[in-house]
Amino acid sequence: MHQIRTASRTKADEVITTFLRFARLHTLVGTTLSITALFFIAARVENQYYWVVLLLTLASCLAANVYITGLNQITDVEIDRINKPYLPIASGDYTIPQAQRIVFVCLGLALFGGLIGGWFLLLTIVVSVLIGTAYSVPPIRLKRFPFWAAFCILAVRGLVVNILLYLHFDHTLNRAVRLPAEVQILTAIIFGYSLLIAWFKDLPDTKGDEAFGIRTLSISWGKQQVWLAGSWLFGLGLLGAAAYLIWGLDEPTLGYGQLGLLLIYFIMARGVDLENQKSIARFYQGFWGLFFGEYLLFAMVA
């Protein structure tokens, strides 16, 4: 009996682990933190914490997240077998029909949650899904073009999530539609992060992208130039944000927090080897960690 329970537990763990690889765990964490931070910023205005609103929003957006990341893997199987052979379809853990069923169920759940949650949530879901579909699916397949590939990530992570979801929470919790200064600066900061996520995500994937004619910025400019330009932009952006938060908005905790995140970035950047795929991948995951930290910082202050 104990062996049966152990085997069942092992099988369940494998199912969960495979699904999380398919959903791309770091994107799920980023979505969860961004939504939670925006909820706390909106809810503190009237001190109204409607947890059902938060849970419904999380469920809908996470389902949309899985649809977008899963669809990208369905359309990128051959590329992933070179760049990311550990992903479930590329490794053979999922068949394409299995993956298709998952993404369409998630799409249905996301849209259903949006219909229940209100117009701002529904608009967030619809716009994100449309952009995510255009990013991956032929004949549009915007990921082929550096500008449009970056635009897709900037639009969803940088603008749609922060602005529309904050308005969703503000309207639902407070019956208001406003965009306070702290949300505006958070949106500007995350816009910068999203730009660099769009740039840095292709640094470890040049081999497969080049083999299939995907002209990413890392291929067009070279990895060294992309990394250097991104580092300068990130540094200047966080220094500007810190100055504005400390002296413009009188939010020293948030301002000094930017300087702390910038220090961590440069410690990470010193150890990256752009000729080593694993080193680049660790650096990229670390950058997502800074992205998480940004939302955690704003959530704690809120």
C-alpha positions as CSV (number, residue, x, y, z in Angstrom):
1,M,0.0,0.0,0.0
2,H,2.8,2.4,0.9
3,Q,4.5,1.7,-2.5
4,I,1.2,2.4,-4.3
5,R,0.8,5.7,-2.4
6,T,4.5,6.6,-3.2
7,A,4.1,5.8,-6.9
8,S,0.9,7.8,-7.0
9,R,2.6,10.8,-5.4
10,T,5.5,10.5,-7.8
11,K,3.2,10.4,-10.8
12,A,1.2,13.4,-9.5
13,D,4.5,15.3,-9.0
14,E,5.6,14.6,-12.5
15,V,2.2,15.8,-13.9
16,I,2.5,19.1,-11.9
17,T,6.2,19.6,-12.8
18,T,5.5,19.0,-16.5
19,F,2.6,21.4,-16.5
20,L,4.6,24.1,-14.8
21,R,7.3,23.7,-17.4
22,F,4.7,24.1,-20.1
23,A,3.2,27.2,-18.4
24,R,6.7,28.7,-17.8
25,L,6.7,29.1,-14.0
26,H,8.6,32.4,-14.0
27,T,5.9,34.0,-16.1
28,L,3.2,32.7,-13.7
29,V,5.1,34.1,-10.8
30,G,5.5,37.5,-12.6
31,T,1.8,37.6,-13.4
32,T,0.8,36.7,-9.8
33,L,3.0,39.3,-8.3
34,S,2.0,42.1,-10.7
35,I,-1.7,41.5,-10.1
36,T,-1.3,41.2,-6.3
37,A,0.7,44.5,-6.1
38,L,-1.9,46.4,-8.2
39,F,-4.6,45.0,-6.0
40,F,-3.0,46.2,-2.8
41,I,-2.3,49.7,-4.3
42,A,-6.0,50.0,-5.3
43,A,-7.5,48.4,-2.2
44,R,-5.6,50.6,0.3
45,V,-7.4,53.7,-1.0
46,E,-10.6,52.8,0.8
47,N,-9.1,49.9,2.9
48,Q,-11.5,47.5,1.1
49,Y,-10.0,44.1,0.6
50,Y,-12.3,42.0,-1.6
51,W,-10.4,38.8,-1.9
52,V,-12.9,37.2,-4.3
53,V,-12.0,40.0,-6.8
54,L,-8.3,39.2,-6.4
55,L,-8.8,35.5,-6.8
56,L,-11.0,35.8,-9.9
57,T,-8.6,38.2,-11.5
58,L,-5.7,35.9,-10.7
59,A,-7.4,32.8,-12.1
60,S,-8.4,34.6,-15.3
61,C,-5.0,36.1,-16.0
62,L,-3.1,33.0,-15.1
63,A,-5.2,31.0,-17.5
64,A,-4.5,33.6,-20.3
65,N,-0.8,33.3,-19.4
66,V,-0.9,29.6,-19.9
67,Y,-2.7,30.0,-23.2
68,I,-0.1,32.5,-24.5
69,T,3.0,30.5,-23.4
70,G,1.5,27.2,-24.5
71,L,0.6,28.5,-27.9
72,N,4.1,29.7,-28.4
73,Q,5.5,26.3,-27.7
74,I,3.0,24.6,-30.1
75,T,4.2,26.9,-32.9
76,D,7.9,26.6,-31.9
77,V,8.4,22.9,-31.5
78,E,11.4,22.6,-33.9
79,I,13.1,25.7,-32.6
80,D,12.6,24.6,-29.0
81,R,14.2,21.2,-29.8
82,I,17.4,23.3,-30.3
83,N,17.0,26.2,-27.8
84,K,14.9,24.7,-25.1
85,P,14.8,20.9,-25.4
86,Y,13.5,20.6,-21.8
87,L,10.1,22.1,-22.7
88,P,7.3,19.5,-22.6
89,I,6.4,19.3,-26.3
90,A,10.1,19.5,-27.5
91,S,11.0,16.7,-25.0
92,G,8.0,14.5,-25.9
93,D,6.3,14.8,-22.5
94,Y,3.3,16.4,-24.2
95,T,2.0,15.7,-27.7
96,I,0.8,18.6,-29.8
97,P,-2.9,17.5,-29.4
98,Q,-2.5,17.4,-25.6
99,A,-1.0,20.9,-25.6
100,Q,-3.7,22.2,-27.8
101,R,-6.4,20.9,-25.4
102,I,-4.7,22.6,-22.5
103,V,-4.4,26.0,-24.3
104,F,-7.9,26.0,-25.5
105,V,-9.3,25.1,-22.1
106,C,-7.2,27.9,-20.6
107,L,-8.5,30.3,-23.2
108,G,-12.1,29.4,-22.3
109,L,-11.4,29.8,-18.6
110,A,-9.7,33.2,-19.1
111,L,-12.6,34.6,-21.2
112,F,-15.2,33.2,-18.8
113,G,-13.4,34.9,-15.9
114,G,-13.3,38.1,-17.8
115,L,-17.0,38.0,-18.5
116,I,-17.7,37.6,-14.8
117,G,-15.1,40.1,-13.6
118,G,-16.2,43.2,-15.6
119,W,-15.2,45.2,-18.7
120,F,-11.7,46.2,-17.6
121,L,-10.8,42.6,-16.8
122,L,-12.3,41.3,-20.0
123,L,-10.5,43.9,-22.0
124,T,-7.2,42.9,-20.4
125,I,-7.8,39.3,-21.3
126,V,-8.9,39.9,-24.8
127,V,-6.1,42.3,-25.7
128,S,-3.5,40.1,-24.1
129,V,-4.8,37.0,-25.9
130,L,-4.9,38.8,-29.3
131,I,-1.3,40.1,-28.9
132,G,-0.1,36.7,-27.7
133,T,-1.7,35.0,-30.6
134,A,-0.3,37.4,-33.1
135,Y,3.2,37.0,-31.6
136,S,3.2,33.2,-32.2
137,V,0.8,32.1,-34.9
138,P,1.5,32.2,-38.7
139,P,1.0,34.0,-41.0
140,I,1.4,37.1,-38.7
141,R,4.0,35.6,-36.3
142,L,5.3,38.9,-35.0
143,K,8.2,37.2,-33.1
144,R,10.0,37.0,-36.5
145,F,10.6,40.8,-36.3
146,P,12.7,42.4,-33.5
147,F,10.6,45.5,-33.2
148,W,7.2,43.8,-33.2
149,A,8.4,41.0,-30.9
150,A,9.5,43.6,-28.3
151,F,6.3,45.5,-28.9
152,C,4.2,42.5,-27.9
153,I,5.9,42.0,-24.6
154,L,6.0,45.7,-23.9
155,A,2.3,46.1,-24.7
156,V,1.2,43.3,-22.4
157,R,3.6,43.3,-19.5
158,G,4.4,47.0,-19.6
159,L,1.0,48.7,-20.4
160,V,-2.0,46.4,-20.5
161,V,-1.4,44.6,-17.2
162,N,-0.5,47.6,-15.2
163,I,-3.0,50.1,-16.5
164,L,-6.1,48.0,-17.3
165,L,-5.8,45.8,-14.3
166,Y,-5.3,48.7,-11.9
167,L,-8.4,50.4,-13.4
168,H,-10.2,47.1,-13.0
169,F,-9.4,46.9,-9.3
170,D,-10.1,50.6,-8.7
171,H,-13.4,50.5,-10.5
172,T,-14.5,47.2,-8.7
173,L,-13.3,48.1,-5.2
174,N,-13.8,51.9,-5.2
175,R,-16.2,52.7,-8.0
176,A,-13.6,55.0,-9.4
177,V,-11.5,55.2,-12.6
178,R,-8.2,56.9,-11.9
179,L,-4.5,56.3,-12.3
180,P,-2.5,57.7,-9.3
181,A,1.1,58.8,-9.6
182,E,2.5,55.7,-7.9
183,V,0.8,53.5,-10.6
184,Q,2.1,55.7,-13.3
185,I,5.7,55.4,-12.1
186,L,5.3,51.7,-11.6
187,T,4.0,51.4,-15.2
188,A,7.0,53.3,-16.5
189,I,9.5,51.2,-14.5
190,I,7.8,47.9,-15.6
191,F,7.8,49.2,-19.2
192,G,11.6,49.4,-19.0
193,Y,11.8,45.9,-17.5
194,S,9.5,44.6,-20.3
195,L,11.7,46.1,-22.9
196,L,14.8,44.4,-21.5
197,I,12.9,41.1,-21.1
198,A,12.1,41.3,-24.8
199,W,15.8,41.9,-25.5
200,F,17.4,39.5,-23.1
201,K,15.1,36.5,-23.6
202,D,16.7,35.8,-27.0
203,L,20.3,36.0,-25.7
204,P,20.6,32.2,-25.0
205,D,18.6,31.2,-28.1
206,T,20.6,32.5,-31.0
207,K,21.4,29.0,-32.4
208,G,17.9,27.8,-32.9
209,D,16.5,31.2,-33.9
210,E,19.2,31.7,-36.6
211,A,18.6,28.1,-37.9
212,F,14.9,28.9,-38.5
213,G,15.3,32.5,-39.8
214,I,14.1,34.3,-36.7
215,R,16.0,37.6,-36.8
216,T,16.1,38.6,-33.2
217,L,18.0,41.6,-31.9
218,S,20.6,39.3,-30.5
219,I,21.3,38.0,-34.0
220,S,21.0,41.4,-35.8
221,W,23.1,43.4,-33.3
222,G,25.1,40.7,-31.6
223,K,24.8,39.5,-28.0
224,Q,27.4,41.8,-26.6
225,Q,25.8,44.9,-28.0
226,V,22.3,43.9,-26.8
227,W,23.6,43.2,-23.3
228,L,25.5,46.4,-23.1
229,A,22.7,48.6,-24.4
230,G,20.2,46.9,-22.1
231,S,22.5,47.4,-19.1
232,W,22.9,51.1,-19.8
233,L,19.2,51.6,-20.3
234,F,18.3,49.7,-17.2
235,G,20.9,51.6,-15.1
236,L,19.8,55.0,-16.3
237,G,16.1,54.1,-16.0
238,L,16.3,53.0,-12.4
239,L,18.5,56.0,-11.4
240,G,15.9,58.3,-12.9
241,A,13.0,56.4,-11.2
242,A,14.8,56.5,-7.9
243,A,15.4,60.3,-8.1
244,Y,11.7,60.9,-9.0
245,L,10.4,58.6,-6.2
246,I,12.7,60.2,-3.6
247,W,12.4,63.9,-4.5
248,G,9.3,64.1,-6.7
249,L,6.8,61.7,-5.0
250,D,8.4,61.8,-1.5
251,E,8.5,57.9,-1.5
252,P,12.1,57.3,-0.2
253,T,11.4,53.6,0.5
254,L,10.5,53.0,-3.1
255,G,13.3,55.2,-4.3
256,Y,16.1,53.5,-2.3
257,G,14.6,50.2,-3.3
258,Q,15.3,51.0,-6.9
259,L,19.0,51.6,-6.0
260,G,19.1,48.3,-4.2
261,L,17.7,46.4,-7.2
262,L,20.1,48.2,-9.5
263,L,23.0,47.1,-7.3
264,I,21.8,43.5,-7.5
265,Y,21.6,43.8,-11.3
266,F,25.2,44.9,-11.6
267,I,26.4,42.1,-9.3
268,M,24.6,39.7,-11.5
269,A,25.9,41.3,-14.7
270,R,29.5,41.0,-13.7
271,G,29.3,37.2,-13.6
272,V,27.6,36.6,-16.9
273,D,29.5,34.8,-19.7
274,L,27.8,35.7,-23.0
275,E,29.6,32.7,-24.7
276,N,28.0,30.2,-22.3
277,Q,24.3,29.4,-22.8
278,K,23.7,28.3,-19.2
279,S,25.4,31.4,-17.8
280,I,23.1,33.6,-20.0
281,A,20.1,31.6,-19.0
282,R,20.9,32.1,-15.3
283,F,21.3,35.8,-15.9
284,Y,18.0,36.0,-17.7
285,Q,16.2,34.1,-14.8
286,G,17.9,36.5,-12.4
287,F,16.5,39.5,-14.3
288,W,13.0,38.0,-13.9
289,G,13.9,37.9,-10.1
290,L,14.4,41.7,-10.2
291,F,11.1,42.0,-12.0
292,F,9.5,40.1,-9.2
293,G,11.3,42.2,-6.6
294,E,9.9,45.4,-8.2
295,Y,6.3,44.3,-7.7
296,L,7.0,43.0,-4.2
297,L,8.5,46.4,-3.3
298,F,5.5,48.3,-4.4
299,A,3.1,45.8,-2.8
300,M,4.9,46.0,0.6
301,V,4.9,49.8,0.5
302,A,1.2,49.8,-0.5
